[in-house]
Every structure is written in structure tokens, then in C-alpha cells.
Amino acid sequence: MAVDEYLFRTLPAEPRTAVRFYQWNRPTASLGYGQIPSQVVDLDFCLANGVEVVRRITGGKLVLHFREVTYSVVSSDVETFTATLGGSYKRISRGLVDGLTLMGLSAVLADQAPSFYARGTMPCFSHPAQDEVEIEGRKIIGSAQKRIGDRFLQHGSIPLHEDEDLLKAVSFLRGDPSRIRMTSLSEALGRPVEFAEAAASLIAGLASFFQVDFEPIVFEASDLKAIGDLRCRKYASDAWTLSAREEDPVSPHEPTS
């Protein structure tokens, strides 16, 4: 996530877009920018079971990153993505749907989420939100976005395998008999799906939808140092992750999804 923020911070004035797909080394719960940890994540369980906790610069609800594909899109290209949160969010979701279609899945964009989900402290994958991606009424992609002017960062989670029990344990839902309204790529396809296959299809879907060819990003030594410094100073810091939210000089209280 330090890489995501670095790409977002260093976007040039001229239109430019970067897309990433990555994995996590260990189970990690990520908090939305404005969430209060004690309300949404069982820190004692996480500490006892080797689950890391991190805070995002995007909004939204708690996400368990584990056996999944994480994607991110950072851009200053309003002609391609529109100048609004809702418009860019929807276009990226449609590109990801095209990637799922290439895998043989019938995914659609969800309607508006019920008020109890929008206002509650349930985790992200409890219910599909508006224009998130679902399969047969169950969320397959959960996303969040931050905008400053024409620049935005959107990133999200696409489960490869079902980890509902761990998600419930992390988010105070142990013993809750109700099923979280989520699915995974492996469950939806009825066969194991791993990162390389999923990422390749999602890249192809985005390339087709936006009619672009992707080129690799190569970080210079100075980039890697800046990313490492940001990781240590912010994302590895309890002051950022667990304390009451401090004002972020890069991110005033703009809308988040």
C-alpha cells in the first residue's frame, strides 16, 4: 500500500495511469481511512493468530487481504476515467467485469447497498455496494477510492479462495450464523484459481475495455527508497494504524467509496 500511495503522490500533471496487481505475504486486515480500530477489528485475535493490521488512505470498510488478488489504479486521466468518483469507479468496475468474463464468469455491477450496511461497522465483503462487482448477488470485488482534484487512487480485493471464517474472526463476527455475502474466484468457477491466472485475465479485461496496451513500470533506486521510507514512517507505524486518525496533508476529507 505504500507503493500505491507513492504512485498516487507522484502522478504528473499530464494524464497518466498506473495499474498494479499484487499479493500479501501473510493475512492482513486493512482499515478504511476513517475507521476506529476497536469498533471493526479484533486486535487481540489478530495478534494471537499472526494477522497483520494496516490502515489505508482510501475509505470504505475493513478488508481481509489473504488468498486474493489486490489491484490498484492510480490516474490523472479524466478523459478516460471521468472527473468524478462515481464515474471512474464504475468504469474500472466494468473493466474488471470484462476480465472476469474472460475467466468464464457472469459478473454484474451491484445496485445501491442497504442503509444498514452503509452506516454499520460490518466488513467490506458483508454486502455488495453500488457499482461493486457481484456474482449471483454475492460480492466478488470490494473496492475503495480516494480523489484529490483530477487525481485518484482506487484499489480493491478479489478473493481467490473462501476465507469467510477468518474474516468473521477478525471482524467480531465469530459465531454469527449468517453468511457474509461474498464469493471467491475458486468458488464461483468450481475449481482452484491462483494469482497468475486471475491477474492475467484481469489485465486482459482492463486492456480490452480501455483499449490500451500496458507497459511495465520500472522503479529507480530513488523511488524504492521513497517507498521504503513511506512504509516505515507510516504503514508500519501504530500511530498511523491504530491511533485516532490524524489529518493527512495529502488527503483532506474528500468523498470516498
N, C-alpha and C positions, 0 to 999 in steps of 0.2 A: 504493500500500500504506500510505502514511501516512494516507490518508483512511480506509481500513479500520480501522487501529489507533485512530484518533481516534474513530470511531463506537463501537468496542468499549470504549474507555476511558470514554466519556461516556454509556453506557447508563444510564438512570434505574433506580431500584429497582423501579418498577412495570413490568409486562410491556410490552416494546416491541421491534419488529423493524424492521430496515432491510435492503433488498436493493439491490445495485448491479450494473450490467453496464458494463464499460469495456474500452478497448483500450490498447495500448502504442505509443509513438511510434517506437521502434526495438527491434530484437531484444534481449531481456534474459533472462539466466539467473537464476532465483531459487533460493536455497539454503534448505533447511529449517533451522529454528532451531538444531538441534544439529549440523549437518554441518560437516566440516572441508574448507575450500575446495580444498586441494591434493589431496584424495582424489577429488573429484567433478567439478571443473570445470577446464578447460584455460584458465588465466588468460592465458597468452601468446597463444593463439589468439583469445580474446575481445578482448584489447587490440588486436591487429593487424587485426581484422575488424569493429570497431565494435559489438561485443556488450557491452552493459552487464551488470553483475553486482550483485545485491541480495540481502539476507538477509530472509526472512520471520520473523514472530513465531510462525507455526504450524510444526508439524513436517513430517515427510514428506521426500521426495526432490527432487532437482533438477528444475526445470521450465523449459523454454524458452518464454518468452512472446514471440510474434511475430504471426503471422497467426492470431489466435484471438479468442474471447470470453473475458474473465475475469469471473467472477461472485464476489460475496461476500454472505454473510448474517451479520448480527450480531443477536443477540437475547438477551433475558432472559425469554422467554415459555416456561416449562417445560410449561404445559398444551398448547401447540401442538406443541412440539418434543421433549418429554420432558426428564427431568433427567439423561440420560446421554449420553456422547459417541456411543456406538453407535446409540442410538435416534434422536437428532437427525440424525446423519449419514445414516442410512437414509431418514428421511422427506424430507430435502432431495433425496437422490438420486432418490427416487420422483417428486417434483415435477418435477425436471429431465427424467426419462424421459417424463413427460406432455408436456413441451414438445417433446422430440424426436419424439414420436408425432405431434404436430400438423404436423411437417415431413414426415411420411411415413416415418419411420424406426422399425425394430423394435429397440428397445434394452432391455436387461435389467440387473439387478444381478449383479455378479460374485460367485463363490464365494471362499473364502479363498485368498490368494496362496500360492505355494510358499515354503518357508523360505529358499531361495537368494535370492529377491527381497527378502523382508522384512529379511534380515540383510546384504544386499550394498550396494554403492555405485552400482548402476545408476540411471539417471534414472527419474523418476516413470512415464513412459509406456512403460517396458520391459515392464510386465505389469500387468493389472488386479488391484487389491487388493480385499479383501472389501467388498461393497456399493458399490464404484465402478461406473460405468456403462460397459457394453461393447456392441458390436455384432458379432455373429458371432465372439466370442472376442477381439476387439481393443478396447483401451481407447479411449473417445471422450471421457471426462471424468475428469480427475485432480483430487483434492481433498485438503485438509488442514484440521484443526480445532484450535482452542485453547479450553480452558474454564477459567474460574475461578468456582467455585460454580455459580450458575444462569446465568451469562453465558457466551456463546460467540461466537467468530468462526470461520466456515468460508468459505474461498474456494478457487477452483479454476479450471482451464484447460479450454477446449473448443476444440480446433483447428478453424479454418475451412478451412485448406489444409494439405497434407502438407509438412512441413519436416524429414523424417527425417535427411537428410544433414547439415543444420546442427546438429540435436540431437546426432548422433553425433560431429561435430567438436567441439562444445562440451564433451562429456562423456567424452572419451578413448576413443571407440568408432570413430574413423576406421579404415576398412579392415576392420571387423568384418562378415563376410558375413551374419550372422544378422539377421533383420528384427525390429526393435522392434515389439512387439505393440500398435500403435496405429493409429487411423484418423482421418480428419477428416470434417467435415460434407460438404465438397465431394466427397471420395472416396466416402463412403457413399451419397450421393444421385446421384452420377454427373453432377453439374453444378456450376458455381461457386455458392458461397454466401458472402454478405458479412455484415458485422456486423449491420446494421439488421434484416435478415430473421431471422437467428438469435436476436438478443436479443428481438425481438417475440414469437417463438414460445415462447421460454423463459419470458418474463414471463407469457404467457398460460397456459402449463402450470403454473407455480407458483401463479398466481391461482386456477386451477381446482382444483388438488389441495388447497390450503389453504382454499379457499372465502373468498377475501378480495378486496378492491379496493385497488390500490396508489395512494398519493398521493405527489406529488413532494416531495423533501427540498430545502429552501432553506437554504443556509449563510449565516449572518450574517458580517459583517466580522470579528468576533472569532473565529468558527470557522475562517475561512480563514487568519487569522494563526496560530492554534494549529497548524493542519495544516502550514502552511509552516515554522513553527519545528521541528516534529517531523521533517519531511522533511530539513531542513538539518542538524539536530543528530544524527539517527540514520541515516536511509536513504541519505543522501549521504555518510556517513562511512565511511572504510575501517576505522576502529576497530570499528564495528559489523559491517560486511560481511565483512571478511577476517581479522580477528584471532581468536584463541581466544575462544570465546563467553564473554561476561560475564554475570553474573547479572542478569536483568531484573526490576526490582522489581515489575512488573505481572504477571509470568508465572513462578511457581515451576514445578517440574518435574512438572506435571500430565500425564496421558496425552495424546498427540497421535496423529493418524492420517494 
